[in-house]
Amino acid sequence: MLKVIPQSSLYRPFHDAVPTAVYTGQSALRNEPLSFQFVCLTEDFVDSAGDAYVSVETNLPYEIFEVRQVSVMRPTYGHSDPYYARTTPGLYPDPLTPLAENRRIRLLRDAALTLWVTVNPGRQVLDAGEYTFTLSVEIPEIKAPTPQEYVPAQKVSAPVTVRIIDAVLSEQELIYTNWFHCDCLCTRYGCEMFDERHWELIEKYVRLAAANGMNMILTPCFTPPLDTPVGAERMTAQLVDVTKTADGYVFGFDKLRRFLRLCEDCGVRYFEHSHLFTQWGAAHAPKVMGTVDGEYHLLFGWDTDAIDPDGEYADFLRQYLPALIAVLEETGVGNRLYFHISDEPGLAHMEAYRKALDIIQPYIKGYHLFEALSNFEFYRTGTVEIPVPATNHADPFIGNVPGLWLYYTGFASYEGYSNRLISMPGERCRVMGLQMWYHDIKGFLQWAYNFWYTRLSEHPFDPWISPDADSYYVGGTSFMVYPGADGPVPSMRLFNFAEGIDDMRALAYYAERAGRDKADALLGRTLPGFTDSVEAHGNALRYCPDEAGMLAFREALCDAIAAL
């Protein structure tokens, strides 16, 4: 018997599970995408698999994907909590591949196949009203030599109701970046850095990111000194050309201008300059390549004492930064580009960090400096303007830092913290949006949009085969998209996090019209324990609703907006 069972976008559809919850539909604002799933099951095939065909009836614009399963051998970091979908090695749903043009799917006997639908993927401003989206699955008649092998034709349809509320999401105020790794594209697709094929791929990957709320991008003016062992190098990814002459340095910004234009055309508004000093200490220079007397070679790197104010690298920065800022002003980007010094500095690195800051500070006045770190002293002492603490170290910062940012690490994956590992359900990913809205978070950073290398960039891995990076990470820690044959393949987690950003925008719409107090009250009423999470859990960001609670909150919010 063929079954087609609608489910929300938060459900994790394992092959060996049959959903029990009943999903009938949801509400959304006029310019908001809405996603849901259809779990397809059959027991009819005598053989272990057979063909079926998908058809759709609706007046809504939509995209349809097949949910693929990947083998996750490391689903947790050895400790977990009750808020995982599963914690054992096995097949996990995550990649979303476009449904074939002929709409044919291959059903397995006694194993679920799931289709993911997103209505209004292009964020059109739809007419308000109630719509029906009906998905049908049809198995053609299977004629066979014996009656026992005969399968009659079947067609099962499942409707979902989509209610479009007569309101438009507020503009996205959250600044959101997942670090974009240009070298991973070259490694995966076999292209050269910044050749035409590479530019085509950059555009496709950036466009998908921007469509899902990512409005800031890591900009490799010089090869980002990230996830690199001391003394080692990552592939050169350098947008700025450097020539050393007898009189100083000459800079070429043509590739940078192209990168800025491309990203803005895709919907990116903010840029973050690659770190100007090495990770975990700020003592050395990033890899900077340049031409001297006609030869192209390494100018600065691990052998450079980067924090010597009288050193060659300090002199380089004093020439480079004014030239860069002139280009930023010329292109109109201006202070929408943010600077980094060193990733994740600790207290032991404070002195080196301050020396680095003293070198660049006179040249970046009017520009923002932000840093992923977890010690409040960097902010208290005025060393870092915008601290970006990890979610599990954020308590000292929340309420004490105007315009606070947050960031994820894979290690913040237990005790109820939001995260977006493959082994987690969608609501655990999506709730981050509500938490950021409630705590007035300005920006969010995550270190890996497409990091397909193992720890410290030791070697590449195939996320389709080993999404836990050959067991170096927990599955999904280091990427949000999969490499398709000709461009990116989204993950369920990418879409779930984007839903959380839309929750922020819908809350902002409601609060602007009904008042912040009513928005807070709605959160507290529909998600018990959310607004008192500090008292209840000892940490402002330790809270995870269940799927039903998250959906009920969002429906209540849409009802409240409609009532306005």
Secondary structure by P-SEA (a helix, b strand, c coil): cbbbbbbccccccccccccccccccccccccbbbbbbbbbbbcccccccbbbbbbbbccccbbbbbbbbbbbcccccccccccccccccccccccccccccccbbbbcccbbbbbbbbcccccccccbbbbbbbbbbbbcccccccccccccbbbbbbbbbbbbcccccccccccccccccaaaaaaaaccccccaaaaaaaaaaaaaaaaacccccccccccccccccccccccccccbbbbbcccbbbbbcaaaaaaaaaaaaacccbbbccccccccccccccbbbbbccccccccccccccccccccaaaaaaaacaaaaaaaaaaacccccbbbbccccccccaaaaaaaaaaacccccccbbbbbbcccccccccccccbbbbcccccccccccccccccccccccccccccccccccccccccaaaaaaaaacccbbbbccccccccccccccccccccccccccccccccccccccccbbbbcaaaaaaaaaaaaaaaaaaaaacccaaaaaaaaaaaccccccccccccccccccccaaaaaaaaaaaaaaaaac
